[in-house]
Structures are given as C-alpha cells and as structure tokens.
Amino acid sequence: MTEEFVKSQLDVIKDLTIAVENGRWARYIDLPIEGIQEGRVLKVARYSTWVTEVRTGESSVRINRGEVATFTFTNGAWRTNYPQTIYPLNKIDMTEEFVKSQLDVIKDLTIAVENGHWARYIDLPIEGTQEGRVLKVARYSTWVTEVRTGESSVRINRGEMATFAFTNGVWKLQK
C-alpha cells in the first residue's frame, strides 16, 4: 500500500484499522509523513499467511500473524510500542548516532546480528539517552559482535540475547 493510498484513507476515516488477510494482502504498508495531523492513530492488523511490514519512513515494523500494531504520529514521525527488530547492514558497524536515531522512535528495540546482517561493533549512545531505556542485542552470526557501552565492551555469545539498561548515565548489562 502506497503512502498516497494510506493518506487518502486517513483523510476520510477517523479511526482507521488496516486489516491484512489472505486475498487482501500487502507486502508493505508505507505510512505517509506529509500532511498528517499530530496525534493521528493508525492500527494495522495482520491475519495473512504472508508477512507484512509497515514502513514508517525511519524504520520497518514486521507485524506478527494474529497481532495488531498501533502507530501514533508524534513530532513528525510515526511511533509505535510494538516490539521491533532491526538488523545492521552487512559488515557496517552500528554507530552511536544510528542507534540513538532508532531508540528515539522505537520503544521496544532489539538489534539482531546474523550472517548476512553482521556488525563487528554496536556503539550505544550516551548523550541524550533517556534514563531507564532498555535495548536488547541478539547474536546469531558466526562472527563475533561486541557492544560498546561507553565504559566497557561486552562480547555477545552466539545464540544469546543480552539486555542493556541505561541507568545513572551509563549502559549496564542486565543479569
């Protein structure tokens, strides 16, 4: 579904839910940015066998079958509490700036590293990070990945997920 189509529906339907099901399936739903009223809410329900992703301009959200994701347009961007997983571009480290940009728009964020989507380093931002933020990093890759927290470096074992919490101005590995 194109941005134009979604915007035309948002302009007419106040409480819009897009239901994706077999026979009425879309691989991508692109959410518009231009001309969207602050505080606008959109729901996407996925019942289809095939995967659907909602593209918000800054990230992509894969909706699980049988679930509904709610998106709210706030401060010029679509935001959701729906858990999201992002993947690095292969062989490109994830910088503090990039991770911060994702933390700014994604409430429940997991970074997954796997073969074909691998980064040697993931640098967690300090400046401007909200107290209490939580970030998960999952490693499925053959190659080693380290999460640099500003004070230390944590090597994630293959097949494990590590959870980091930002407390008192530093990222701490949760046990």
C-alpha contacts under 8 A as a table, 3 or more apart, distances in Angstrom:
res1	aa1	res2	aa2	distance
1	M	5	F	6.42
1	M	6	V	6.80
1	M	26	A	6.34
1	M	28	Y	6.11
1	M	29	I	4.66
1	M	30	D	6.07
2	T	5	F	5.29
2	T	6	V	6.35
2	T	29	I	6.45
2	T	30	D	5.35
2	T	31	L	7.63
3	E	6	V	5.21
3	E	7	K	5.99
3	E	29	I	7.62
3	E	30	D	4.98
3	E	31	L	5.29
3	E	32	P	4.70
4	E	7	K	5.15
4	E	8	S	6.16
4	E	32	P	7.10
5	F	8	S	5.13
5	F	9	Q	6.43
6	V	9	Q	5.17
6	V	10	L	6.19
6	V	29	I	7.91
6	V	30	D	7.39
6	V	31	L	6.55
6	V	32	P	7.05
7	K	10	L	4.94
7	K	11	D	6.06
7	K	31	L	7.62
7	K	32	P	6.15
7	K	36	I	7.80
8	S	11	D	5.18
8	S	12	V	6.66
9	Q	12	V	5.30
9	Q	13	I	5.80
9	Q	16	L	7.57
10	L	13	I	5.33
10	L	14	K	6.58
10	L	16	L	6.63
11	D	14	K	7.48
13	I	16	L	5.63
15	D	41	V	7.35
15	D	42	L	7.16
16	L	41	V	7.62
16	L	42	L	5.54
16	L	43	K	6.45
17	T	42	L	6.04
17	T	43	K	4.53
17	T	44	V	5.58
17	T	45	A	7.03
18	I	42	L	7.84
18	I	43	K	6.21
18	I	44	V	4.77
18	I	45	A	6.12
19	A	44	V	5.97
19	A	45	A	4.70
19	A	46	R	5.98
19	A	47	Y	7.29
20	V	24	R	5.90
20	V	25	W	5.22
20	V	26	A	6.85
20	V	44	V	7.52
20	V	45	A	6.09
20	V	46	R	4.80
20	V	47	Y	5.80
20	V	48	S	5.90
20	V	52	T	7.80
21	E	24	R	5.17
21	E	25	W	5.40
21	E	46	R	6.32
21	E	47	Y	4.72
21	E	48	S	3.93
21	E	49	T	7.42
22	N	25	W	5.70
22	N	47	Y	7.29
22	N	48	S	4.74
22	N	49	T	6.52
22	N	50	W	7.81
25	W	48	S	6.70
25	W	50	W	7.72
25	W	52	T	7.86
26	A	29	I	6.76
26	A	52	T	6.28
27	R	50	W	7.68
27	R	51	V	6.37
27	R	52	T	4.64
27	R	53	E	6.26
28	Y	52	T	5.69
28	Y	53	E	4.95
28	Y	54	V	5.77
28	Y	55	R	6.83
29	I	52	T	7.47
29	I	53	E	6.30
29	I	54	V	4.70
29	I	55	R	6.02
30	D	54	V	5.97
30	D	55	R	4.81
30	D	56	T	6.37
30	D	57	G	7.69
31	L	54	V	7.17
31	L	55	R	6.12
31	L	56	T	5.27
31	L	57	G	7.19
31	L	78	W	7.74
32	P	35	G	7.93
32	P	36	I	7.21
32	P	56	T	7.53
32	P	57	G	7.89
33	I	36	I	6.00
33	I	57	G	7.65
33	I	76	G	6.92
33	I	77	A	6.73
33	I	78	W	7.80
36	I	40	R	7.13
36	I	73	F	7.40
37	Q	40	R	5.68
37	Q	73	F	7.33
38	E	73	F	5.66
38	E	74	T	5.64
38	E	75	N	7.03
38	E	76	G	7.38
39	G	72	T	5.98
39	G	73	F	5.16
39	G	74	T	5.67
40	R	72	T	5.63
40	R	73	F	5.23
40	R	74	T	7.86
41	V	70	T	7.00
41	V	71	F	5.68
41	V	72	T	4.52
41	V	73	F	6.52
42	L	70	T	5.86
42	L	71	F	5.22
42	L	72	T	6.51
43	K	68	V	6.59
43	K	69	A	5.63
43	K	70	T	4.43
43	K	71	F	6.13
44	V	68	V	5.51
44	V	69	A	5.32
44	V	70	T	6.54
45	A	63	I	7.79
45	A	66	G	7.13
45	A	67	E	5.85
45	A	68	V	4.20
45	A	69	A	6.51
46	R	52	T	7.24
46	R	63	I	6.45
46	R	64	N	6.78
46	R	65	R	5.30
46	R	66	G	5.60
46	R	67	E	5.92
46	R	68	V	6.52
47	Y	65	R	5.36
47	Y	66	G	5.07
47	Y	67	E	7.53
48	S	51	V	7.23
48	S	65	R	6.56
49	T	65	R	7.14
51	V	62	R	7.21
51	V	63	I	7.32
51	V	64	N	7.62
51	V	65	R	7.74
52	T	62	R	6.03
52	T	63	I	6.11
53	E	60	S	6.22
53	E	61	V	5.30
53	E	62	R	4.33
53	E	63	I	6.15
54	V	60	S	5.59
54	V	61	V	5.06
54	V	62	R	6.44
54	V	63	I	7.54
55	R	58	E	7.52
55	R	59	S	6.03
55	R	60	S	4.39
55	R	61	V	6.38
56	T	59	S	5.56
56	T	60	S	6.11
56	T	61	V	7.84
56	T	77	A	7.54
56	T	78	W	5.88
57	G	60	S	7.66
57	G	77	A	7.91
58	E	102	Q	7.90
59	S	102	Q	7.75
61	V	84	Q	5.98
61	V	85	T	7.74
62	R	84	Q	7.36
63	I	67	E	6.73
63	I	68	V	7.36
63	I	69	A	6.90
64	N	67	E	5.62
69	A	80	T	7.37
69	A	81	N	7.93
69	A	82	Y	5.82
70	T	80	T	6.01
70	T	81	N	7.39
70	T	82	Y	7.19
71	F	78	W	5.99
71	F	79	R	5.43
71	F	80	T	4.74
71	F	81	N	7.83
72	T	78	W	5.44
72	T	79	R	5.27
72	T	80	T	6.38
73	F	76	G	6.53
73	F	77	A	5.43
73	F	78	W	4.34
73	F	79	R	6.19
74	T	77	A	5.49
74	T	78	W	6.24
74	T	79	R	6.79
77	A	105	V	7.71
78	W	105	V	7.70
79	R	105	V	5.67
79	R	106	I	6.60
80	T	105	V	7.68
80	T	106	I	6.52
80	T	107	K	6.84
81	N	106	I	6.97
81	N	107	K	5.33
81	N	108	D	6.26
82	Y	107	K	7.59
82	Y	108	D	6.76
83	P	106	I	7.86
83	P	107	K	7.31
83	P	108	D	4.71
83	P	109	L	6.16
83	P	110	T	7.73
84	Q	106	I	7.07
84	Q	108	D	6.16
84	Q	109	L	5.20
84	Q	110	T	6.18
85	T	109	L	5.94
85	T	110	T	4.61
85	T	111	I	5.56
85	T	112	A	6.49
86	I	109	L	7.59
86	I	110	T	6.42
86	I	111	I	5.04
86	I	112	A	6.25
87	Y	111	I	5.86
87	Y	112	A	5.36
87	Y	113	V	6.13
87	Y	117	H	5.90
87	Y	118	W	7.74
88	P	91	K	7.88
88	P	92	I	6.75
88	P	93	D	7.32
88	P	94	M	6.65
88	P	111	I	7.78
88	P	112	A	7.72
88	P	113	V	6.81
88	P	117	H	5.28
88	P	118	W	5.94
88	P	119	A	6.15
89	L	92	I	5.62
89	L	116	G	7.90
89	L	117	H	5.36
89	L	118	W	6.67
89	L	119	A	7.40
90	N	115	N	7.97
90	N	116	G	5.48
90	N	117	H	4.36
90	N	118	W	4.74
90	N	119	A	6.39
91	K	117	H	7.33
91	K	118	W	5.45
91	K	119	A	5.09
91	K	120	R	6.99
92	I	118	W	7.28
92	I	119	A	5.40
92	I	120	R	7.54
93	D	119	A	4.76
93	D	120	R	5.89
93	D	121	Y	5.11
93	D	122	I	6.04
94	M	98	F	6.31
94	M	99	V	6.60
94	M	119	A	6.77
94	M	121	Y	6.38
94	M	122	I	4.73
94	M	123	D	6.12
95	T	98	F	5.26
95	T	99	V	6.25
95	T	122	I	6.37
95	T	123	D	5.21
95	T	124	L	7.47
96	E	99	V	5.23
96	E	100	K	5.95
96	E	122	I	7.72
96	E	123	D	4.97
96	E	124	L	5.22
96	E	125	P	4.57
97	E	100	K	5.15
97	E	101	S	6.18
97	E	125	P	6.94
98	F	101	S	5.13
98	F	102	Q	6.47
99	V	102	Q	5.19
99	V	103	L	6.20
99	V	123	D	7.36
99	V	124	L	6.49
99	V	125	P	6.86
100	K	103	L	4.96
100	K	104	D	6.06
100	K	124	L	7.53
100	K	125	P	5.89
100	K	129	T	7.31
101	S	104	D	5.20
101	S	105	V	6.90
102	Q	105	V	5.51
102	Q	106	I	5.80
102	Q	109	L	7.90
103	L	106	I	5.24
103	L	107	K	6.66
103	L	109	L	7.03
104	D	107	K	7.66
106	I	109	L	5.89
108	D	134	V	7.55
108	D	135	L	7.32
109	L	134	V	7.76
109	L	135	L	5.67
109	L	136	K	6.50
110	T	135	L	6.07
110	T	136	K	4.58
110	T	137	V	5.60
110	T	138	A	7.17
111	I	135	L	7.85
111	I	136	K	6.26
111	I	137	V	4.76
111	I	138	A	6.21
112	A	137	V	5.85
112	A	138	A	4.66
112	A	139	R	5.93
112	A	140	Y	7.42
113	V	117	H	5.77
113	V	118	W	5.11
113	V	119	A	6.82
113	V	137	V	7.69
113	V	138	A	6.15
113	V	139	R	4.82
113	V	140	Y	5.85
113	V	141	S	5.94
113	V	145	T	7.79
114	E	117	H	5.12
114	E	118	W	5.45
114	E	139	R	6.25
114	E	140	Y	4.65
114	E	141	S	3.93
114	E	142	T	7.45
115	N	118	W	5.80
115	N	140	Y	7.23
115	N	141	S	4.74
115	N	142	T	6.54
115	N	143	W	7.83
118	W	141	S	6.77
118	W	143	W	7.77
118	W	145	T	7.87
119	A	122	I	6.91
119	A	145	T	6.31
120	R	143	W	7.79
120	R	144	V	6.44
120	R	145	T	4.63
120	R	146	E	6.21
121	Y	145	T	5.76
121	Y	146	E	5.00
121	Y	147	V	5.82
121	Y	148	R	6.89
122	I	145	T	7.54
122	I	146	E	6.31
122	I	147	V	4.73
122	I	148	R	6.06
123	D	147	V	5.94
123	D	148	R	4.79
123	D	149	T	6.33
123	D	150	G	7.63
124	L	147	V	7.20
124	L	148	R	6.13
124	L	149	T	5.23
124	L	150	G	7.03
124	L	171	W	7.61
125	P	128	G	7.77
125	P	129	T	6.64
125	P	149	T	7.51
125	P	150	G	7.67
126	I	129	T	5.65
126	I	150	G	7.24
126	I	169	G	6.84
126	I	170	V	6.78
126	I	171	W	7.84
129	T	133	R	7.37
129	T	166	F	7.56
130	Q	133	R	5.79
130	Q	166	F	7.39
131	E	166	F	5.67
131	E	167	T	5.77
131	E	168	N	6.99
131	E	169	G	7.12
132	G	165	A	6.14
132	G	166	F	5.18
132	G	167	T	5.71
133	R	165	A	5.68
133	R	166	F	5.28
133	R	167	T	7.92
134	V	163	T	6.96
134	V	164	F	5.65
134	V	165	A	4.46
134	V	166	F	6.47
135	L	163	T	5.84
135	L	164	F	5.28
135	L	165	A	6.53
136	K	161	M	6.64
136	K	162	A	5.63
136	K	163	T	4.42
136	K	164	F	6.20
137	V	156	I	7.97
137	V	161	M	5.49
137	V	162	A	5.30
137	V	163	T	6.50
138	A	156	I	7.62
138	A	159	G	7.21
138	A	160	E	5.84
138	A	161	M	4.10
138	A	162	A	6.40
139	R	145	T	7.26
139	R	156	I	6.37
139	R	157	N	6.73
139	R	158	R	5.33
139	R	159	G	5.64
139	R	160	E	5.88
139	R	161	M	6.45
140	Y	158	R	5.33
140	Y	159	G	5.02
140	Y	160	E	7.44
141	S	144	V	7.22
141	S	158	R	6.46
142	T	158	R	7.04
144	V	155	R	7.20
144	V	156	I	7.31
144	V	157	N	7.58
144	V	158	R	7.72
145	T	155	R	6.02
145	T	156	I	6.11
146	E	153	S	6.25
146	E	154	V	5.40
146	E	155	R	4.36
146	E	156	I	6.19
147	V	153	S	5.58
147	V	154	V	5.11
147	V	155	R	6.38
147	V	156	I	7.51
148	R	151	E	7.50
148	R	152	S	5.97
148	R	153	S	4.36
148	R	154	V	6.40
149	T	152	S	5.52
149	T	153	S	6.07
149	T	154	V	7.79
149	T	170	V	7.39
149	T	171	W	5.63
149	T	172	K	7.71
150	G	153	S	7.74
150	G	170	V	7.54
150	G	171	W	7.69
151	E	170	V	7.71
156	I	160	E	6.67
156	I	161	M	7.32
156	I	162	A	6.88
157	N	160	E	5.57
162	A	173	L	7.12
162	A	174	Q	7.43
163	T	173	L	5.98
163	T	174	Q	5.51
163	T	175	K	7.96
164	F	171	W	6.05
164	F	172	K	5.35
164	F	173	L	4.54
164	F	174	Q	5.65
165	A	171	W	5.45
165	A	172	K	5.34
165	A	173	L	6.59
165	A	174	Q	6.75
166	F	169	G	6.43
166	F	170	V	5.40
166	F	171	W	4.34
166	F	172	K	6.28
167	T	170	V	5.49
167	T	171	W	6.29
167	T	172	K	6.99
